[in-house]
Amino acid sequence: MKLREPTTNDAERIHELTRSSMTASYSLSPQQIENVIGAEFDEGRMTNLGARSDGYVFALEDEEFETLVGFVEGHLDGDTGEIRWILEDPEHRGRGVGEELLEATLEKLREDGAERIHVSVLEANRDGAGFLEGFDFAKAGSRRVEYGGESLVEYRYILDATEREALDDGSGEKPDQTEVALENAETRDGVTTVTTNDGKTVYPNADEAKSGTENPFFVTYTDKEFTEQFGYYCGNCGSLETTRDTQDHIECAECGNVHTPKSAESYDGSYL
């Protein structure tokens, strides 16, 4: 396989690759996937990325079949490198495409003076965490990003040893602090509660979430120490009327927000 810079002629193939990669590994609806593709991978933006002096955009090509099988995008800002997307064709799983793209980008960023490196991963891609942790990245926070008028959670991972130490000793950002406005919830003295329809008080744990097609689901407990689980709170509409089956499929009865689990067999560490 050959690593090269993509051209404008690759735009259609990058769209196809992105769509198939996200369909296989992200808990996003088809419309949400199209929103991401339209915002991040339109021809104009791809052309601008390739022209930026601080941009790092690489494609991995299978020379035998003359087709792109992977794509990575990043940039360098001063001494900080950031990687935004690593995508792999599902038909090329198990060939180390994601690993090669990440390693090549890390090497290039370091050569050009990056002293710290961040990677951004949508919360909807649960498999990305295991992949990054295998490269010694640590989760360092989250933010909200908007695609097509919808808000999604994006996690940030760090590699720099100094930043990791700051997290460990409490002087840096705390991981997993997802900024989600909890509807129908009340917070007093740092404790968040939600009241059920029959008047019972439950406690959602903002650090224990499962991805949703609209917003995450949060595990709720009957006690503030989070020892006895009650159910799930929908982060999209604030409802506690959720169902969960034996396959860990969760659905909100109020707004239709859905969590669809990924089987262990479908895991491939190269999806971000």
Contacts in CASP RR format, 6 or more apart in sequence:
PFRMAT RR
TARGET T0000
AUTHOR 0000-0000-0000
METHOD contacts of the structure
MODEL  1
MKLREPTTNDAERIHELTRSSMTASYSLSPQQIENVIGAEFDEGRMTNLG
ARSDGYVFALEDEEFETLVGFVEGHLDGDTGEIRWILEDPEHRGRGVGEE
LLEATLEKLREDGAERIHVSVLEANRDGAGFLEGFDFAKAGSRRVEYGGE
SLVEYRYILDATEREALDDGSGEKPDQTEVALENAETRDGVTTVTTNDGK
TVYPNADEAKSGTENPFFVTYTDKEFTEQFGYYCGNCGSLETTRDTQDHI
ECAECGNVHTPKSAESYDGSYL
1 60 0 8 1.000
1 61 0 8 1.000
1 62 0 8 1.000
1 63 0 8 1.000
1 69 0 8 1.000
1 95 0 8 1.000
1 97 0 8 1.000
1 100 0 8 1.000
2 60 0 8 1.000
2 61 0 8 1.000
2 63 0 8 1.000
3 58 0 8 1.000
3 59 0 8 1.000
3 60 0 8 1.000
3 61 0 8 1.000
3 100 0 8 1.000
3 101 0 8 1.000
3 104 0 8 1.000
4 58 0 8 1.000
4 59 0 8 1.000
4 61 0 8 1.000
5 50 0 8 1.000
5 57 0 8 1.000
5 58 0 8 1.000
5 59 0 8 1.000
6 14 0 8 1.000
6 46 0 8 1.000
6 50 0 8 1.000
6 57 0 8 1.000
6 58 0 8 1.000
6 59 0 8 1.000
6 68 0 8 1.000
6 71 0 8 1.000
8 43 0 8 1.000
8 46 0 8 1.000
8 47 0 8 1.000
10 46 0 8 1.000
10 59 0 8 1.000
10 68 0 8 1.000
11 41 0 8 1.000
11 43 0 8 1.000
11 46 0 8 1.000
13 67 0 8 1.000
13 68 0 8 1.000
14 41 0 8 1.000
14 46 0 8 1.000
14 59 0 8 1.000
14 68 0 8 1.000
14 71 0 8 1.000
15 37 0 8 1.000
15 41 0 8 1.000
17 68 0 8 1.000
17 69 0 8 1.000
17 70 0 8 1.000
17 71 0 8 1.000
17 87 0 8 1.000
17 88 0 8 1.000
17 89 0 8 1.000
18 33 0 8 1.000
18 36 0 8 1.000
18 37 0 8 1.000
18 40 0 8 1.000
18 41 0 8 1.000
18 71 0 8 1.000
18 87 0 8 1.000
19 33 0 8 1.000
19 34 0 8 1.000
19 37 0 8 1.000
20 89 0 8 1.000
20 90 0 8 1.000
20 91 0 8 1.000
21 87 0 8 1.000
21 88 0 8 1.000
21 89 0 8 1.000
21 90 0 8 1.000
21 271 0 8 1.000
22 28 0 8 1.000
22 33 0 8 1.000
22 36 0 8 1.000
22 87 0 8 1.000
23 30 0 8 1.000
23 33 0 8 1.000
24 90 0 8 1.000
24 266 0 8 1.000
24 271 0 8 1.000
25 90 0 8 1.000
25 125 0 8 1.000
25 127 0 8 1.000
25 262 0 8 1.000
25 266 0 8 1.000
25 268 0 8 1.000
25 271 0 8 1.000
26 33 0 8 1.000
26 122 0 8 1.000
26 124 0 8 1.000
26 125 0 8 1.000
26 271 0 8 1.000
27 124 0 8 1.000
27 125 0 8 1.000
27 126 0 8 1.000
27 211 0 8 1.000
27 212 0 8 1.000
27 213 0 8 1.000
27 258 0 8 1.000
27 259 0 8 1.000
27 260 0 8 1.000
27 262 0 8 1.000
28 36 0 8 1.000
28 122 0 8 1.000
28 124 0 8 1.000
28 152 0 8 1.000
28 213 0 8 1.000
29 213 0 8 1.000
32 124 0 8 1.000
32 147 0 8 1.000
32 150 0 8 1.000
32 152 0 8 1.000
32 213 0 8 1.000
35 147 0 8 1.000
35 148 0 8 1.000
35 149 0 8 1.000
35 150 0 8 1.000
36 147 0 8 1.000
39 45 0 8 1.000
39 147 0 8 1.000
39 148 0 8 1.000
40 84 0 8 1.000
40 85 0 8 1.000
46 57 0 8 1.000
49 55 0 8 1.000
49 57 0 8 1.000
49 73 0 8 1.000
50 57 0 8 1.000
52 75 0 8 1.000
54 75 0 8 1.000
54 76 0 8 1.000
54 77 0 8 1.000
55 73 0 8 1.000
55 74 0 8 1.000
55 75 0 8 1.000
55 76 0 8 1.000
56 72 0 8 1.000
56 73 0 8 1.000
56 74 0 8 1.000
56 75 0 8 1.000
56 76 0 8 1.000
56 83 0 8 1.000
56 105 0 8 1.000
56 108 0 8 1.000
56 109 0 8 1.000
57 71 0 8 1.000
57 72 0 8 1.000
57 73 0 8 1.000
57 74 0 8 1.000
58 71 0 8 1.000
58 72 0 8 1.000
58 101 0 8 1.000
58 104 0 8 1.000
58 105 0 8 1.000
59 68 0 8 1.000
59 70 0 8 1.000
59 71 0 8 1.000
59 72 0 8 1.000
60 68 0 8 1.000
60 69 0 8 1.000
60 70 0 8 1.000
60 71 0 8 1.000
60 97 0 8 1.000
60 98 0 8 1.000
60 100 0 8 1.000
60 101 0 8 1.000
61 67 0 8 1.000
61 68 0 8 1.000
61 69 0 8 1.000
62 68 0 8 1.000
62 69 0 8 1.000
62 92 0 8 1.000
68 89 0 8 1.000
69 88 0 8 1.000
69 89 0 8 1.000
69 91 0 8 1.000
69 92 0 8 1.000
69 95 0 8 1.000
69 97 0 8 1.000
70 86 0 8 1.000
70 87 0 8 1.000
70 88 0 8 1.000
70 89 0 8 1.000
70 92 0 8 1.000
70 97 0 8 1.000
70 98 0 8 1.000
70 101 0 8 1.000
71 85 0 8 1.000
71 86 0 8 1.000
71 87 0 8 1.000
71 101 0 8 1.000
72 83 0 8 1.000
72 85 0 8 1.000
72 86 0 8 1.000
72 87 0 8 1.000
72 98 0 8 1.000
72 101 0 8 1.000
72 102 0 8 1.000
72 104 0 8 1.000
72 105 0 8 1.000
73 83 0 8 1.000
73 84 0 8 1.000
73 85 0 8 1.000
74 81 0 8 1.000
74 82 0 8 1.000
74 83 0 8 1.000
74 84 0 8 1.000
74 85 0 8 1.000
74 105 0 8 1.000
75 81 0 8 1.000
75 82 0 8 1.000
75 84 0 8 1.000
76 82 0 8 1.000
76 109 0 8 1.000
76 112 0 8 1.000
76 113 0 8 1.000
76 114 0 8 1.000
79 113 0 8 1.000
79 114 0 8 1.000
79 115 0 8 1.000
79 116 0 8 1.000
80 114 0 8 1.000
80 115 0 8 1.000
80 116 0 8 1.000
80 117 0 8 1.000
80 118 0 8 1.000
81 109 0 8 1.000
81 114 0 8 1.000
81 116 0 8 1.000
81 117 0 8 1.000
81 118 0 8 1.000
82 117 0 8 1.000
82 118 0 8 1.000
82 119 0 8 1.000
82 120 0 8 1.000
83 102 0 8 1.000
83 105 0 8 1.000
83 117 0 8 1.000
83 118 0 8 1.000
83 119 0 8 1.000
83 120 0 8 1.000
83 272 0 8 1.000
84 120 0 8 1.000
85 272 0 8 1.000
86 98 0 8 1.000
86 101 0 8 1.000
86 102 0 8 1.000
86 270 0 8 1.000
86 271 0 8 1.000
86 272 0 8 1.000
87 271 0 8 1.000
87 272 0 8 1.000
88 97 0 8 1.000
88 98 0 8 1.000
88 101 0 8 1.000
88 268 0 8 1.000
88 270 0 8 1.000
88 271 0 8 1.000
89 97 0 8 1.000
90 268 0 8 1.000
93 268 0 8 1.000
93 270 0 8 1.000
94 268 0 8 1.000
94 270 0 8 1.000
96 270 0 8 1.000
97 270 0 8 1.000
98 131 0 8 1.000
98 269 0 8 1.000
98 270 0 8 1.000
99 270 0 8 1.000
101 270 0 8 1.000
102 135 0 8 1.000
102 270 0 8 1.000
106 117 0 8 1.000
106 135 0 8 1.000
106 159 0 8 1.000
109 117 0 8 1.000
110 117 0 8 1.000
115 160 0 8 1.000
116 158 0 8 1.000
116 159 0 8 1.000
116 160 0 8 1.000
116 162 0 8 1.000
116 163 0 8 1.000
117 158 0 8 1.000
117 159 0 8 1.000
117 160 0 8 1.000
118 140 0 8 1.000
118 156 0 8 1.000
118 157 0 8 1.000
118 158 0 8 1.000
118 159 0 8 1.000
119 132 0 8 1.000
119 137 0 8 1.000
119 156 0 8 1.000
119 157 0 8 1.000
119 159 0 8 1.000
119 272 0 8 1.000
120 154 0 8 1.000
120 155 0 8 1.000
120 156 0 8 1.000
120 157 0 8 1.000
121 128 0 8 1.000
121 129 0 8 1.000
121 132 0 8 1.000
121 154 0 8 1.000
121 155 0 8 1.000
121 156 0 8 1.000
121 157 0 8 1.000
121 272 0 8 1.000
122 145 0 8 1.000
122 152 0 8 1.000
122 153 0 8 1.000
122 154 0 8 1.000
122 155 0 8 1.000
123 142 0 8 1.000
123 152 0 8 1.000
123 153 0 8 1.000
123 154 0 8 1.000
123 155 0 8 1.000
123 178 0 8 1.000
123 209 0 8 1.000
123 211 0 8 1.000
123 216 0 8 1.000
124 152 0 8 1.000
124 153 0 8 1.000
124 211 0 8 1.000
124 212 0 8 1.000
125 271 0 8 1.000
125 272 0 8 1.000
126 211 0 8 1.000
126 262 0 8 1.000
127 262 0 8 1.000
127 267 0 8 1.000
127 268 0 8 1.000
127 269 0 8 1.000
127 271 0 8 1.000
128 269 0 8 1.000
128 271 0 8 1.000
128 272 0 8 1.000
129 139 0 8 1.000
129 155 0 8 1.000
130 269 0 8 1.000
131 269 0 8 1.000
131 270 0 8 1.000
131 271 0 8 1.000
131 272 0 8 1.000
132 157 0 8 1.000
132 272 0 8 1.000
135 159 0 8 1.000
136 159 0 8 1.000
137 157 0 8 1.000
137 158 0 8 1.000
137 159 0 8 1.000
138 157 0 8 1.000
138 158 0 8 1.000
138 159 0 8 1.000
138 164 0 8 1.000
138 167 0 8 1.000
138 175 0 8 1.000
139 155 0 8 1.000
139 156 0 8 1.000
139 157 0 8 1.000
139 175 0 8 1.000
139 176 0 8 1.000
140 156 0 8 1.000
140 157 0 8 1.000
140 158 0 8 1.000
140 163 0 8 1.000
140 167 0 8 1.000
140 173 0 8 1.000
140 175 0 8 1.000
141 155 0 8 1.000
141 156 0 8 1.000
141 173 0 8 1.000
141 174 0 8 1.000
141 175 0 8 1.000
141 176 0 8 1.000
141 177 0 8 1.000
141 178 0 8 1.000
142 153 0 8 1.000
142 154 0 8 1.000
142 155 0 8 1.000
142 156 0 8 1.000
142 176 0 8 1.000
142 177 0 8 1.000
142 178 0 8 1.000
142 179 0 8 1.000
143 153 0 8 1.000
143 154 0 8 1.000
143 156 0 8 1.000
143 179 0 8 1.000
144 151 0 8 1.000
144 152 0 8 1.000
144 153 0 8 1.000
144 154 0 8 1.000
144 179 0 8 1.000
145 151 0 8 1.000
145 152 0 8 1.000
145 153 0 8 1.000
145 154 0 8 1.000
146 152 0 8 1.000
150 214 0 8 1.000
151 215 0 8 1.000
153 178 0 8 1.000
153 180 0 8 1.000
153 215 0 8 1.000
153 216 0 8 1.000
158 164 0 8 1.000
158 167 0 8 1.000
163 172 0 8 1.000
166 172 0 8 1.000
166 173 0 8 1.000
167 173 0 8 1.000
167 174 0 8 1.000
167 175 0 8 1.000
176 207 0 8 1.000
177 206 0 8 1.000
177 207 0 8 1.000
178 206 0 8 1.000
178 207 0 8 1.000
178 209 0 8 1.000
178 216 0 8 1.000
180 206 0 8 1.000
180 215 0 8 1.000
180 216 0 8 1.000
180 218 0 8 1.000
180 235 0 8 1.000
182 192 0 8 1.000
182 194 0 8 1.000
182 204 0 8 1.000
182 206 0 8 1.000
182 218 0 8 1.000
182 233 0 8 1.000
182 235 0 8 1.000
182 238 0 8 1.000
183 235 0 8 1.000
183 237 0 8 1.000
183 238 0 8 1.000
184 194 0 8 1.000
184 195 0 8 1.000
184 238 0 8 1.000
184 239 0 8 1.000
185 192 0 8 1.000
185 193 0 8 1.000
185 194 0 8 1.000
185 204 0 8 1.000
185 233 0 8 1.000
185 238 0 8 1.000
186 192 0 8 1.000
186 193 0 8 1.000
186 194 0 8 1.000
187 193 0 8 1.000
191 203 0 8 1.000
191 224 0 8 1.000
192 203 0 8 1.000
192 204 0 8 1.000
192 206 0 8 1.000
193 201 0 8 1.000
193 202 0 8 1.000
193 203 0 8 1.000
194 201 0 8 1.000
194 202 0 8 1.000
194 203 0 8 1.000
194 204 0 8 1.000
194 220 0 8 1.000
194 233 0 8 1.000
194 238 0 8 1.000
194 240 0 8 1.000
195 201 0 8 1.000
195 202 0 8 1.000
196 202 0 8 1.000
196 240 0 8 1.000
197 240 0 8 1.000
197 241 0 8 1.000
200 222 0 8 1.000
202 220 0 8 1.000
202 221 0 8 1.000
202 222 0 8 1.000
202 230 0 8 1.000
202 231 0 8 1.000
202 233 0 8 1.000
202 240 0 8 1.000
203 220 0 8 1.000
203 221 0 8 1.000
203 222 0 8 1.000
203 223 0 8 1.000
203 224 0 8 1.000
203 226 0 8 1.000
204 218 0 8 1.000
204 219 0 8 1.000
204 220 0 8 1.000
204 221 0 8 1.000
204 233 0 8 1.000
205 218 0 8 1.000
205 219 0 8 1.000
205 220 0 8 1.000
205 221 0 8 1.000
205 226 0 8 1.000
206 218 0 8 1.000
208 218 0 8 1.000
208 219 0 8 1.000
208 226 0 8 1.000
209 216 0 8 1.000
209 217 0 8 1.000
209 218 0 8 1.000
209 219 0 8 1.000
210 216 0 8 1.000
210 217 0 8 1.000
210 219 0 8 1.000
210 232 0 8 1.000
210 248 0 8 1.000
210 250 0 8 1.000
210 259 0 8 1.000
211 217 0 8 1.000
211 259 0 8 1.000
212 236 0 8 1.000
212 250 0 8 1.000
212 257 0 8 1.000
212 258 0 8 1.000
212 259 0 8 1.000
212 260 0 8 1.000
213 256 0 8 1.000
213 257 0 8 1.000
213 258 0 8 1.000
213 259 0 8 1.000
213 260 0 8 1.000
214 235 0 8 1.000
214 236 0 8 1.000
214 255 0 8 1.000
214 256 0 8 1.000
214 257 0 8 1.000
215 234 0 8 1.000
215 235 0 8 1.000
215 236 0 8 1.000
215 257 0 8 1.000
216 235 0 8 1.000
217 232 0 8 1.000
217 233 0 8 1.000
217 234 0 8 1.000
217 235 0 8 1.000
217 242 0 8 1.000
217 250 0 8 1.000
217 252 0 8 1.000
217 257 0 8 1.000
217 259 0 8 1.000
218 232 0 8 1.000
218 233 0 8 1.000
218 235 0 8 1.000
219 226 0 8 1.000
219 229 0 8 1.000
219 231 0 8 1.000
219 232 0 8 1.000
219 233 0 8 1.000
220 229 0 8 1.000
220 230 0 8 1.000
220 231 0 8 1.000
220 232 0 8 1.000
220 233 0 8 1.000
220 240 0 8 1.000
221 227 0 8 1.000
221 228 0 8 1.000
221 229 0 8 1.000
221 230 0 8 1.000
222 228 0 8 1.000
222 229 0 8 1.000
222 230 0 8 1.000
231 240 0 8 1.000
231 242 0 8 1.000
231 244 0 8 1.000
232 240 0 8 1.000
232 242 0 8 1.000
232 244 0 8 1.000
232 250 0 8 1.000
233 239 0 8 1.000
233 240 0 8 1.000
233 242 0 8 1.000
234 240 0 8 1.000
234 241 0 8 1.000
234 242 0 8 1.000
234 252 0 8 1.000
234 254 0 8 1.000
234 255 0 8 1.000
234 257 0 8 1.000
235 257 0 8 1.000
236 252 0 8 1.000
236 255 0 8 1.000
236 257 0 8 1.000
237 252 0 8 1.000
237 254 0 8 1.000
237 255 0 8 1.000
237 257 0 8 1.000
238 254 0 8 1.000
239 252 0 8 1.000
239 253 0 8 1.000
239 254 0 8 1.000
239 255 0 8 1.000
241 252 0 8 1.000
241 253 0 8 1.000
241 254 0 8 1.000
242 250 0 8 1.000
242 251 0 8 1.000
242 252 0 8 1.000
242 253 0 8 1.000
243 250 0 8 1.000
243 251 0 8 1.000
243 253 0 8 1.000
244 250 0 8 1.000
247 261 0 8 1.000
248 259 0 8 1.000
248 261 0 8 1.000
249 258 0 8 1.000
249 259 0 8 1.000
249 260 0 8 1.000
249 261 0 8 1.000
250 258 0 8 1.000
250 259 0 8 1.000
251 257 0 8 1.000
251 258 0 8 1.000
251 259 0 8 1.000
252 258 0 8 1.000
END
